[in-house]
Amino acid sequence: MICPRCNTENGNRTICSKCGYYLYRADAQNRAKMTRKQLAVSDAKIAGKKAGKIFKYIWIAITIIVMSFWLVAGMVYLMSLLG
C-alpha cells in the first residue's frame, strides 16, 4: 500500500513506516458489531476517564485551598512573632 502523504511503499502495513500516517481508515461497514458486554466495557472506560478528569480538577482545587490556608496561617503566625 502506498502512503498518500509521503508516497512510501509500505506493503501490507496499516501505518506508514516513514511518516506514521494511518493507511487504513475504519468505516462502519468494516467493523464487526460490538456485543452488549463489549459496549458496556467501552462505556465504562469512557465514564471512568471523564470521572478521572473531574476528580483531578477537584484535587487541584482542594490542594490550592489547603495551601492557601497554610500560607495565610503561616503569615499570621509570623506577624504575631513580630509584634
PDB file with one MODEL, atoms N, CA, C and O in Angstrom:
MODEL        1
ATOM      1  N   MET A   1       0.845  -1.170   0.000  1.00  0.00           N
ATOM      2  CA  MET A   1       0.000   0.000   0.000  1.00  0.00           C
ATOM      3  C   MET A   1       0.896   1.241   0.000  1.00  0.00           C
ATOM      4  O   MET A   1       1.870   1.298   0.752  1.00  0.00           O
ATOM      5  N   ILE A   2       0.586   2.203  -0.811  1.00  0.00           N
ATOM      6  CA  ILE A   2       1.378   3.431  -0.931  1.00  0.00           C
ATOM      7  C   ILE A   2       0.751   4.504  -0.046  1.00  0.00           C
ATOM      8  O   ILE A   2      -0.463   4.710  -0.061  1.00  0.00           O
ATOM      9  N   CYS A   3       1.583   5.171   0.711  1.00  0.00           N
ATOM     10  CA  CYS A   3       1.129   6.225   1.615  1.00  0.00           C
ATOM     11  C   CYS A   3       0.702   7.450   0.793  1.00  0.00           C
ATOM     12  O   CYS A   3       1.465   7.921  -0.052  1.00  0.00           O
ATOM     13  N   PRO A   4      -0.511   7.967   1.034  1.00  0.00           N
ATOM     14  CA  PRO A   4      -0.947   9.146   0.284  1.00  0.00           C
ATOM     15  C   PRO A   4      -0.224  10.423   0.705  1.00  0.00           C
ATOM     16  O   PRO A   4      -0.222  11.404  -0.038  1.00  0.00           O
ATOM     17  N   ARG A   5       0.381  10.421   1.870  1.00  0.00           N
ATOM     18  CA  ARG A   5       1.055  11.614   2.357  1.00  0.00           C
ATOM     19  C   ARG A   5       2.481  11.733   1.829  1.00  0.00           C
ATOM     20  O   ARG A   5       2.871  12.794   1.341  1.00  0.00           O
ATOM     21  N   CYS A   6       3.278  10.639   1.922  1.00  0.00           N
ATOM     22  CA  CYS A   6       4.697  10.726   1.542  1.00  0.00           C
ATOM     23  C   CYS A   6       5.067   9.804   0.378  1.00  0.00           C
ATOM     24  O   CYS A   6       6.231   9.766  -0.021  1.00  0.00           O
ATOM     25  N   ASN A   7       4.107   9.061  -0.173  1.00  0.00           N
ATOM     26  CA  ASN A   7       4.309   8.163  -1.318  1.00  0.00           C
ATOM     27  C   ASN A   7       5.318   7.054  -1.065  1.00  0.00           C
ATOM     28  O   ASN A   7       6.024   6.639  -1.984  1.00  0.00           O
ATOM     29  N   THR A   8       5.395   6.574   0.160  1.00  0.00           N
ATOM     30  CA  THR A   8       6.280   5.462   0.509  1.00  0.00           C
ATOM     31  C   THR A   8       5.516   4.155   0.357  1.00  0.00           C
ATOM     32  O   THR A   8       4.361   4.061   0.773  1.00  0.00           O
ATOM     33  N   GLU A   9       6.148   3.146  -0.234  1.00  0.00           N
ATOM     34  CA  GLU A   9       5.543   1.824  -0.357  1.00  0.00           C
ATOM     35  C   GLU A   9       5.658   1.127   1.000  1.00  0.00           C
ATOM     36  O   GLU A   9       6.748   1.051   1.568  1.00  0.00           O
ATOM     37  N   ASN A  10       4.531   0.617   1.522  1.00  0.00           N
ATOM     38  CA  ASN A  10       4.503   0.022   2.855  1.00  0.00           C
ATOM     39  C   ASN A  10       4.062  -1.433   2.876  1.00  0.00           C
ATOM     40  O   ASN A  10       3.903  -2.001   3.957  1.00  0.00           O
ATOM     41  N   GLY A  11       3.864  -2.042   1.749  1.00  0.00           N
ATOM     42  CA  GLY A  11       3.427  -3.433   1.733  1.00  0.00           C
ATOM     43  C   GLY A  11       2.044  -3.575   2.339  1.00  0.00           C
ATOM     44  O   GLY A  11       1.111  -2.885   1.929  1.00  0.00           O
ATOM     45  N   ASN A  12       1.902  -4.474   3.324  1.00  0.00           N
ATOM     46  CA  ASN A  12       0.610  -4.712   3.971  1.00  0.00           C
ATOM     47  C   ASN A  12       0.462  -3.945   5.281  1.00  0.00           C
ATOM     48  O   ASN A  12      -0.484  -4.191   6.029  1.00  0.00           O
ATOM     49  N   ARG A  13       1.357  -3.039   5.566  1.00  0.00           N
ATOM     50  CA  ARG A  13       1.301  -2.282   6.823  1.00  0.00           C
ATOM     51  C   ARG A  13       0.078  -1.376   6.849  1.00  0.00           C
ATOM     52  O   ARG A  13      -0.400  -0.937   5.803  1.00  0.00           O
ATOM     53  N   THR A  14      -0.420  -1.103   8.035  1.00  0.00           N
ATOM     54  CA  THR A  14      -1.550  -0.191   8.184  1.00  0.00           C
ATOM     55  C   THR A  14      -1.098   1.202   8.627  1.00  0.00           C
ATOM     56  O   THR A  14      -1.880   2.153   8.605  1.00  0.00           O
ATOM     57  N   ILE A  15       0.177   1.313   9.031  1.00  0.00           N
ATOM     58  CA  ILE A  15       0.749   2.608   9.406  1.00  0.00           C
ATOM     59  C   ILE A  15       2.009   2.809   8.583  1.00  0.00           C
ATOM     60  O   ILE A  15       2.826   1.896   8.467  1.00  0.00           O
ATOM     61  N   CYS A  16       2.173   3.990   8.013  1.00  0.00           N
ATOM     62  CA  CYS A  16       3.325   4.272   7.159  1.00  0.00           C
ATOM     63  C   CYS A  16       4.610   4.190   7.971  1.00  0.00           C
ATOM     64  O   CYS A  16       4.695   4.742   9.068  1.00  0.00           O
ATOM     65  N   SER A  17       5.604   3.500   7.430  1.00  0.00           N
ATOM     66  CA  SER A  17       6.873   3.335   8.132  1.00  0.00           C
ATOM     67  C   SER A  17       7.705   4.609   8.135  1.00  0.00           C
ATOM     68  O   SER A  17       8.605   4.749   8.962  1.00  0.00           O
ATOM     69  N   LYS A  18       7.424   5.538   7.231  1.00  0.00           N
ATOM     70  CA  LYS A  18       8.208   6.765   7.138  1.00  0.00           C
ATOM     71  C   LYS A  18       7.578   7.915   7.930  1.00  0.00           C
ATOM     72  O   LYS A  18       8.254   8.547   8.741  1.00  0.00           O
ATOM     73  N   CYS A  19       6.292   8.190   7.702  1.00  0.00           N
ATOM     74  CA  CYS A  19       5.674   9.367   8.325  1.00  0.00           C
ATOM     75  C   CYS A  19       4.667   9.031   9.421  1.00  0.00           C
ATOM     76  O   CYS A  19       4.230   9.936  10.133  1.00  0.00           O
ATOM     77  N   GLY A  20       4.281   7.766   9.584  1.00  0.00           N
ATOM     78  CA  GLY A  20       3.354   7.382  10.637  1.00  0.00           C
ATOM     79  C   GLY A  20       1.892   7.597  10.307  1.00  0.00           C
ATOM     80  O   GLY A  20       1.042   7.487  11.190  1.00  0.00           O
ATOM     81  N   TYR A  21       1.580   7.899   9.063  1.00  0.00           N
ATOM     82  CA  TYR A  21       0.207   8.136   8.642  1.00  0.00           C
ATOM     83  C   TYR A  21      -0.577   6.823   8.677  1.00  0.00           C
ATOM     84  O   TYR A  21      -0.063   5.783   8.263  1.00  0.00           O
ATOM     85  N   TYR A  22      -1.815   6.865   9.167  1.00  0.00           N
ATOM     86  CA  TYR A  22      -2.659   5.674   9.190  1.00  0.00           C
ATOM     87  C   TYR A  22      -3.185   5.411   7.780  1.00  0.00           C
ATOM     88  O   TYR A  22      -3.898   6.237   7.210  1.00  0.00           O
ATOM     89  N   LEU A  23      -2.829   4.265   7.230  1.00  0.00           N
ATOM     90  CA  LEU A  23      -3.212   3.923   5.871  1.00  0.00           C
ATOM     91  C   LEU A  23      -4.592   3.297   5.800  1.00  0.00           C
ATOM     92  O   LEU A  23      -5.203   3.274   4.731  1.00  0.00           O
ATOM     93  N   TYR A  24      -5.090   2.795   6.904  1.00  0.00           N
ATOM     94  CA  TYR A  24      -6.391   2.134   6.923  1.00  0.00           C
ATOM     95  C   TYR A  24      -7.344   2.969   7.755  1.00  0.00           C
ATOM     96  O   TYR A  24      -7.038   3.287   8.905  1.00  0.00           O
ATOM     97  N   ARG A  25      -8.456   3.321   7.221  1.00  0.00           N
ATOM     98  CA  ARG A  25      -9.486   4.052   7.938  1.00  0.00           C
ATOM     99  C   ARG A  25     -10.668   3.114   8.164  1.00  0.00           C
ATOM    100  O   ARG A  25     -11.252   2.598   7.212  1.00  0.00           O
ATOM    101  N   ALA A  26     -11.005   2.904   9.400  1.00  0.00           N
ATOM    102  CA  ALA A  26     -12.118   2.006   9.716  1.00  0.00           C
ATOM    103  C   ALA A  26     -13.442   2.713   9.477  1.00  0.00           C
ATOM    104  O   ALA A  26     -13.698   3.779  10.038  1.00  0.00           O
ATOM    105  N   ASP A  27     -14.259   2.127   8.660  1.00  0.00           N
ATOM    106  CA  ASP A  27     -15.600   2.628   8.426  1.00  0.00           C
ATOM    107  C   ASP A  27     -16.583   1.747   9.190  1.00  0.00           C
ATOM    108  O   ASP A  27     -16.224   0.679   9.686  1.00  0.00           O
ATOM    109  N   ALA A  28     -17.794   2.198   9.275  1.00  0.00           N
ATOM    110  CA  ALA A  28     -18.806   1.425   9.998  1.00  0.00           C
ATOM    111  C   ALA A  28     -19.010   0.059   9.349  1.00  0.00           C
ATOM    112  O   ALA A  28     -19.252  -0.926  10.046  1.00  0.00           O
ATOM    113  N   GLN A  29     -18.915  -0.008   8.031  1.00  0.00           N
ATOM    114  CA  GLN A  29     -19.126  -1.297   7.374  1.00  0.00           C
ATOM    115  C   GLN A  29     -17.907  -2.222   7.499  1.00  0.00           C
ATOM    116  O   GLN A  29     -18.029  -3.423   7.260  1.00  0.00           O
ATOM    117  N   ASN A  30     -16.749  -1.694   7.865  1.00  0.00           N
ATOM    118  CA  ASN A  30     -15.549  -2.519   8.008  1.00  0.00           C
ATOM    119  C   ASN A  30     -15.413  -3.129   9.397  1.00  0.00           C
ATOM    120  O   ASN A  30     -14.571  -4.002   9.605  1.00  0.00           O
ATOM    121  N   ARG A  31     -16.221  -2.688  10.342  1.00  0.00           N
ATOM    122  CA  ARG A  31     -16.105  -3.171  11.712  1.00  0.00           C
ATOM    123  C   ARG A  31     -17.126  -4.250  11.998  1.00  0.00           C
ATOM    124  O   ARG A  31     -18.202  -4.299  11.402  1.00  0.00           O
ATOM    125  N   ALA A  32     -16.755  -5.118  12.937  1.00  0.00           N
ATOM    126  CA  ALA A  32     -17.711  -6.105  13.420  1.00  0.00           C
ATOM    127  C   ALA A  32     -18.585  -5.437  14.484  1.00  0.00           C
ATOM    128  O   ALA A  32     -18.123  -4.556  15.210  1.00  0.00           O
ATOM    129  N   LYS A  33     -19.826  -5.853  14.571  1.00  0.00           N
ATOM    130  CA  LYS A  33     -20.732  -5.295  15.574  1.00  0.00           C
ATOM    131  C   LYS A  33     -20.244  -5.685  16.965  1.00  0.00           C
ATOM    132  O   LYS A  33     -19.823  -6.818  17.195  1.00  0.00           O
ATOM    133  N   MET A  34     -20.309  -4.720  17.895  1.00  0.00           N
ATOM    134  CA  MET A  34     -19.908  -4.993  19.269  1.00  0.00           C
ATOM    135  C   MET A  34     -21.077  -5.637  20.011  1.00  0.00           C
ATOM    136  O   MET A  34     -22.239  -5.300  19.784  1.00  0.00           O
ATOM    137  N   THR A  35     -20.742  -6.574  20.905  1.00  0.00           N
ATOM    138  CA  THR A  35     -21.777  -7.194  21.721  1.00  0.00           C
ATOM    139  C   THR A  35     -22.173  -6.224  22.830  1.00  0.00           C
ATOM    140  O   THR A  35     -21.515  -5.205  23.036  1.00  0.00           O
ATOM    141  N   ARG A  36     -23.240  -6.543  23.534  1.00  0.00           N
ATOM    142  CA  ARG A  36     -23.680  -5.685  24.643  1.00  0.00           C
ATOM    143  C   ARG A  36     -22.610  -5.598  25.722  1.00  0.00           C
ATOM    144  O   ARG A  36     -22.407  -4.537  26.313  1.00  0.00           O
ATOM    145  N   LYS A  37     -21.933  -6.699  25.979  1.00  0.00           N
ATOM    146  CA  LYS A  37     -20.882  -6.711  27.007  1.00  0.00           C
ATOM    147  C   LYS A  37     -19.724  -5.809  26.574  1.00  0.00           C
ATOM    148  O   LYS A  37     -19.199  -5.047  27.386  1.00  0.00           O
ATOM    149  N   GLN A  38     -19.328  -5.888  25.319  1.00  0.00           N
ATOM    150  CA  GLN A  38     -18.247  -5.042  24.814  1.00  0.00           C
ATOM    151  C   GLN A  38     -18.640  -3.568  24.861  1.00  0.00           C
ATOM    152  O   GLN A  38     -17.813  -2.721  25.196  1.00  0.00           O
ATOM    153  N   LEU A  39     -19.890  -3.253  24.528  1.00  0.00           N
ATOM    154  CA  LEU A  39     -20.378  -1.881  24.613  1.00  0.00           C
ATOM    155  C   LEU A  39     -20.351  -1.381  26.054  1.00  0.00           C
ATOM    156  O   LEU A  39     -19.970  -0.239  26.310  1.00  0.00           O
ATOM    157  N   ALA A  40     -20.755  -2.233  26.991  1.00  0.00           N
ATOM    158  CA  ALA A  40     -20.762  -1.848  28.401  1.00  0.00           C
ATOM    159  C   ALA A  40     -19.341  -1.571  28.889  1.00  0.00           C
ATOM    160  O   ALA A  40     -19.113  -0.611  29.624  1.00  0.00           O
ATOM    161  N   VAL A  41     -18.396  -2.402  28.488  1.00  0.00           N
ATOM    162  CA  VAL A  41     -16.995  -2.204  28.882  1.00  0.00           C
ATOM    163  C   VAL A  41     -16.460  -0.904  28.287  1.00  0.00           C
ATOM    164  O   VAL A  41     -15.767  -0.147  28.966  1.00  0.00           O
ATOM    165  N   SER A  42     -16.776  -0.649  27.037  1.00  0.00           N
ATOM    166  CA  SER A  42     -16.333   0.577  26.379  1.00  0.00           C
ATOM    167  C   SER A  42     -16.930   1.810  27.055  1.00  0.00           C
ATOM    168  O   SER A  42     -16.228   2.794  27.288  1.00  0.00           O
ATOM    169  N   ASP A  43     -18.219   1.758  27.368  1.00  0.00           N
ATOM    170  CA  ASP A  43     -18.867   2.873  28.045  1.00  0.00           C
ATOM    171  C   ASP A  43     -18.280   3.100  29.434  1.00  0.00           C
ATOM    172  O   ASP A  43     -18.119   4.245  29.858  1.00  0.00           O
ATOM    173  N   ALA A  44     -17.960   2.028  30.143  1.00  0.00           N
ATOM    174  CA  ALA A  44     -17.379   2.160  31.478  1.00  0.00           C
ATOM    175  C   ALA A  44     -16.002   2.805  31.410  1.00  0.00           C
ATOM    176  O   ALA A  44     -15.650   3.604  32.278  1.00  0.00           O
ATOM    177  N   LYS A  45     -15.219   2.469  30.388  1.00  0.00           N
ATOM    178  CA  LYS A  45     -13.903   3.085  30.225  1.00  0.00           C
ATOM    179  C   LYS A  45     -14.030   4.581  29.966  1.00  0.00           C
ATOM    180  O   LYS A  45     -13.288   5.382  30.535  1.00  0.00           O
ATOM    181  N   ILE A  46     -14.967   4.951  29.112  1.00  0.00           N
ATOM    182  CA  ILE A  46     -15.177   6.369  28.799  1.00  0.00           C
ATOM    183  C   ILE A  46     -15.627   7.123  30.049  1.00  0.00           C
ATOM    184  O   ILE A  46     -15.127   8.211  30.335  1.00  0.00           O
ATOM    185  N   ALA A  47     -16.571   6.544  30.790  1.00  0.00           N
ATOM    186  CA  ALA A  47     -17.067   7.190  32.010  1.00  0.00           C
ATOM    187  C   ALA A  47     -15.953   7.297  33.044  1.00  0.00           C
ATOM    188  O   ALA A  47     -15.859   8.300  33.751  1.00  0.00           O
ATOM    189  N   GLY A  48     -15.112   6.276  33.138  1.00  0.00           N
ATOM    190  CA  GLY A  48     -14.002   6.303  34.086  1.00  0.00           C
ATOM    191  C   GLY A  48     -12.993   7.396  33.751  1.00  0.00           C
ATOM    192  O   GLY A  48     -12.471   8.061  34.646  1.00  0.00           O
ATOM    193  N   LYS A  49     -12.723   7.579  32.476  1.00  0.00           N
ATOM    194  CA  LYS A  49     -11.789   8.630  32.066  1.00  0.00           C
ATOM    195  C   LYS A  49     -12.349  10.007  32.385  1.00  0.00           C
ATOM    196  O   LYS A  49     -11.621  10.880  32.857  1.00  0.00           O
ATOM    197  N   LYS A  50     -13.644  10.206  32.128  1.00  0.00           N
ATOM    198  CA  LYS A  50     -14.259  11.503  32.426  1.00  0.00           C
ATOM    199  C   LYS A  50     -14.273  11.759  33.930  1.00  0.00           C
ATOM    200  O   LYS A  50     -13.994  12.874  34.371  1.00  0.00           O
ATOM    201  N   ALA A  51     -14.595  10.739  34.718  1.00  0.00           N
ATOM    202  CA  ALA A  51     -14.598  10.895  36.174  1.00  0.00           C
ATOM    203  C   ALA A  51     -13.189  11.189  36.677  1.00  0.00           C
ATOM    204  O   ALA A  51     -13.009  11.986  37.598  1.00  0.00           O
ATOM    205  N   GLY A  52     -12.194  10.549  36.076  1.00  0.00           N
ATOM    206  CA  GLY A  52     -10.807  10.798  36.472  1.00  0.00           C
ATOM    207  C   GLY A  52     -10.403  12.243  36.237  1.00  0.00           C
ATOM    208  O   GLY A  52      -9.705  12.834  37.061  1.00  0.00           O
ATOM    209  N   LYS A  53     -10.836  12.820  35.120  1.00  0.00           N
ATOM    210  CA  LYS A  53     -10.535  14.224  34.837  1.00  0.00           C
ATOM    211  C   LYS A  53     -11.221  15.139  35.845  1.00  0.00           C
ATOM    212  O   LYS A  53     -10.624  16.101  36.327  1.00  0.00           O
ATOM    213  N   ILE A  54     -12.472  14.835  36.158  1.00  0.00           N
ATOM    214  CA  ILE A  54     -13.206  15.649  37.124  1.00  0.00           C
ATOM    215  C   ILE A  54     -12.530  15.592  38.490  1.00  0.00           C
ATOM    216  O   ILE A  54     -12.342  16.624  39.134  1.00  0.00           O
ATOM    217  N   PHE A  55     -12.164  14.387  38.933  1.00  0.00           N
ATOM    218  CA  PHE A  55     -11.502  14.247  40.233  1.00  0.00           C
ATOM    219  C   PHE A  55     -10.148  14.933  40.252  1.00  0.00           C
ATOM    220  O   PHE A  55      -9.724  15.436  41.293  1.00  0.00           O
ATOM    221  N   LYS A  56      -9.462  14.961  39.112  1.00  0.00           N
ATOM    222  CA  LYS A  56      -8.175  15.653  39.043  1.00  0.00           C
ATOM    223  C   LYS A  56      -8.360  17.140  39.309  1.00  0.00           C
ATOM    224  O   LYS A  56      -7.596  17.733  40.071  1.00  0.00           O
ATOM    225  N   TYR A  57      -9.367  17.747  38.687  1.00  0.00           N
ATOM    226  CA  TYR A  57      -9.614  19.167  38.890  1.00  0.00           C
ATOM    227  C   TYR A  57     -10.078  19.458  40.315  1.00  0.00           C
ATOM    228  O   TYR A  57      -9.705  20.479  40.892  1.00  0.00           O
ATOM    229  N   ILE A  58     -10.886  18.568  40.882  1.00  0.00           N
ATOM    230  CA  ILE A  58     -11.311  18.735  42.275  1.00  0.00           C
ATOM    231  C   ILE A  58     -10.105  18.646  43.191  1.00  0.00           C
ATOM    232  O   ILE A  58      -9.988  19.425  44.136  1.00  0.00           O
ATOM    233  N   TRP A  59      -9.201  17.702  42.924  1.00  0.00           N
ATOM    234  CA  TRP A  59      -7.994  17.537  43.739  1.00  0.00           C
ATOM    235  C   TRP A  59      -7.118  18.787  43.660  1.00  0.00           C
ATOM    236  O   TRP A  59      -6.569  19.223  44.672  1.00  0.00           O
ATOM    237  N   ILE A  60      -6.987  19.358  42.478  1.00  0.00           N
ATOM    238  CA  ILE A  60      -6.194  20.584  42.323  1.00  0.00           C
ATOM    239  C   ILE A  60      -6.826  21.721  43.119  1.00  0.00           C
ATOM    240  O   ILE A  60      -6.119  22.468  43.796  1.00  0.00           O
ATOM    241  N   ALA A  61      -8.144  21.860  43.045  1.00  0.00           N
ATOM    242  CA  ALA A  61      -8.826  22.926  43.778  1.00  0.00           C
ATOM    243  C   ALA A  61      -8.664  22.757  45.286  1.00  0.00           C
ATOM    244  O   ALA A  61      -8.400  23.732  45.989  1.00  0.00           O
ATOM    245  N   ILE A  62      -8.817  21.548  45.787  1.00  0.00           N
ATOM    246  CA  ILE A  62      -8.640  21.292  47.220  1.00  0.00           C
ATOM    247  C   ILE A  62      -7.211  21.586  47.638  1.00  0.00           C
ATOM    248  O   ILE A  62      -6.988  22.173  48.697  1.00  0.00           O
ATOM    249  N   THR A  63      -6.239  21.188  46.827  1.00  0.00           N
ATOM    250  CA  THR A  63      -4.834  21.451  47.138  1.00  0.00           C
ATOM    251  C   THR A  63      -4.567  22.947  47.208  1.00  0.00           C
ATOM    252  O   THR A  63      -3.865  23.406  48.109  1.00  0.00           O
ATOM    253  N   ILE A  64      -5.116  23.712  46.272  1.00  0.00           N
ATOM    254  CA  ILE A  64      -4.929  25.168  46.289  1.00  0.00           C
ATOM    255  C   ILE A  64      -5.552  25.778  47.537  1.00  0.00           C
ATOM    256  O   ILE A  64      -4.959  26.664  48.153  1.00  0.00           O
ATOM    257  N   ILE A  65      -6.734  25.318  47.917  1.00  0.00           N
ATOM    258  CA  ILE A  65      -7.395  25.845  49.110  1.00  0.00           C
ATOM    259  C   ILE A  65      -6.574  25.540  50.361  1.00  0.00           C
ATOM    260  O   ILE A  65      -6.373  26.420  51.198  1.00  0.00           O
ATOM    261  N   VAL A  66      -6.102  24.307  50.493  1.00  0.00           N
ATOM    262  CA  VAL A  66      -5.312  23.926  51.673  1.00  0.00           C
ATOM    263  C   VAL A  66      -3.993  24.690  51.709  1.00  0.00           C
ATOM    264  O   VAL A  66      -3.585  25.174  52.765  1.00  0.00           O
ATOM    265  N   MET A  67      -3.332  24.801  50.574  1.00  0.00           N
ATOM    266  CA  MET A  67      -2.060  25.540  50.539  1.00  0.00           C
ATOM    267  C   MET A  67      -2.282  27.012  50.880  1.00  0.00           C
ATOM    268  O   MET A  67      -1.458  27.615  51.567  1.00  0.00           O
ATOM    269  N   SER A  68      -3.378  27.593  50.414  1.00  0.00           N
ATOM    270  CA  SER A  68      -3.689  28.983  50.735  1.00  0.00           C
ATOM    271  C   SER A  68      -3.931  29.140  52.230  1.00  0.00           C
ATOM    272  O   SER A  68      -3.465  30.103  52.840  1.00  0.00           O
ATOM    273  N   PHE A  69      -4.650  28.209  52.815  1.00  0.00           N
ATOM    274  CA  PHE A  69      -4.893  28.252  54.251  1.00  0.00           C
ATOM    275  C   PHE A  69      -3.581  28.219  55.023  1.00  0.00           C
ATOM    276  O   PHE A  69      -3.382  29.023  55.933  1.00  0.00           O
ATOM    277  N   TRP A  70      -2.687  27.303  54.673  1.00  0.00           N
ATOM    278  CA  TRP A  70      -1.424  27.195  55.388  1.00  0.00           C
ATOM    279  C   TRP A  70      -0.540  28.420  55.160  1.00  0.00           C
ATOM    280  O   TRP A  70       0.195  28.827  56.060  1.00  0.00           O
ATOM    281  N   LEU A  71      -0.603  28.994  53.998  1.00  0.00           N
ATOM    282  CA  LEU A  71       0.162  30.210  53.714  1.00  0.00           C
ATOM    283  C   LEU A  71      -0.337  31.371  54.567  1.00  0.00           C
ATOM    284  O   LEU A  71       0.461  32.101  55.155  1.00  0.00           O
ATOM    285  N   VAL A  72      -1.659  31.542  54.635  1.00  0.00           N
ATOM    286  CA  VAL A  72      -2.229  32.612  55.462  1.00  0.00           C
ATOM    287  C   VAL A  72      -1.945  32.350  56.939  1.00  0.00           C
ATOM    288  O   VAL A  72      -1.605  33.275  57.677  1.00  0.00           O
ATOM    289  N   ALA A  73      -2.081  31.106  57.372  1.00  0.00           N
ATOM    290  CA  ALA A  73      -1.810  30.775  58.777  1.00  0.00           C
ATOM    291  C   ALA A  73      -0.355  31.043  59.126  1.00  0.00           C
ATOM    292  O   ALA A  73      -0.057  31.543  60.210  1.00  0.00           O
ATOM    293  N   GLY A  74       0.548  30.714  58.216  1.00  0.00           N
ATOM    294  CA  GLY A  74       1.967  30.989  58.451  1.00  0.00           C
ATOM    295  C   GLY A  74       2.247  32.477  58.510  1.00  0.00           C
ATOM    296  O   GLY A  74       3.054  32.914  59.330  1.00  0.00           O
ATOM    297  N   MET A  75       1.608  33.263  57.670  1.00  0.00           N
ATOM    298  CA  MET A  75       1.814  34.723  57.681  1.00  0.00           C
ATOM    299  C   MET A  75       1.257  35.314  58.968  1.00  0.00           C
ATOM    300  O   MET A  75       1.867  36.213  59.548  1.00  0.00           O
ATOM    301  N   VAL A  76       0.107  34.824  59.424  1.00  0.00           N
ATOM    302  CA  VAL A  76      -0.461  35.302  60.694  1.00  0.00           C
ATOM    303  C   VAL A  76       0.467  34.970  61.838  1.00  0.00           C
ATOM    304  O   VAL A  76       0.671  35.803  62.722  1.00  0.00           O
ATOM    305  N   TYR A  77       1.037  33.774  61.850  1.00  0.00           N
ATOM    306  CA  TYR A  77       1.965  33.364  62.902  1.00  0.00           C
ATOM    307  C   TYR A  77       3.211  34.238  62.896  1.00  0.00           C
ATOM    308  O   TYR A  77       3.677  34.660  63.955  1.00  0.00           O
ATOM    309  N   LEU A  78       3.763  34.518  61.697  1.00  0.00           N
ATOM    310  CA  LEU A  78       4.948  35.377  61.617  1.00  0.00           C
ATOM    311  C   LEU A  78       4.630  36.798  62.067  1.00  0.00           C
ATOM    312  O   LEU A  78       5.457  37.438  62.718  1.00  0.00           O
ATOM    313  N   MET A  79       3.459  37.294  61.736  1.00  0.00           N
ATOM    314  CA  MET A  79       3.067  38.635  62.169  1.00  0.00           C
ATOM    315  C   MET A  79       2.921  38.688  63.689  1.00  0.00           C
ATOM    316  O   MET A  79       3.240  39.704  64.307  1.00  0.00           O
ATOM    317  N   SER A  80       2.443  37.605  64.290  1.00  0.00           N
ATOM    318  CA  SER A  80       2.300  37.587  65.753  1.00  0.00           C
ATOM    319  C   SER A  80       3.668  37.545  66.427  1.00  0.00           C
ATOM    320  O   SER A  80       3.822  38.064  67.533  1.00  0.00           O
ATOM    321  N   LEU A  81       4.659  36.942  65.786  1.00  0.00           N
ATOM    322  CA  LEU A  81       6.016  36.905  66.350  1.00  0.00           C
ATOM    323  C   LEU A  81       6.672  38.282  66.289  1.00  0.00           C
ATOM    324  O   LEU A  81       7.447  38.643  67.175  1.00  0.00           O
ATOM    325  N   LEU A  82       6.360  39.054  65.236  1.00  0.00           N
ATOM    326  CA  LEU A  82       6.977  40.362  65.065  1.00  0.00           C
ATOM    327  C   LEU A  82       6.346  41.423  65.959  1.00  0.00           C
ATOM    328  O   LEU A  82       6.964  42.453  66.229  1.00  0.00           O
ATOM    329  N   GLY A  83       5.185  41.192  66.396  1.00  0.00           N
ATOM    330  CA  GLY A  83       4.659  42.162  67.344  1.00  0.00           C
ATOM    331  C   GLY A  83       3.280  42.498  67.089  1.00  0.00           C
ATOM    332  O   GLY A  83       2.698  43.308  67.812  1.00  0.00           O
TER     333      GLY A  83
ENDMDL
END
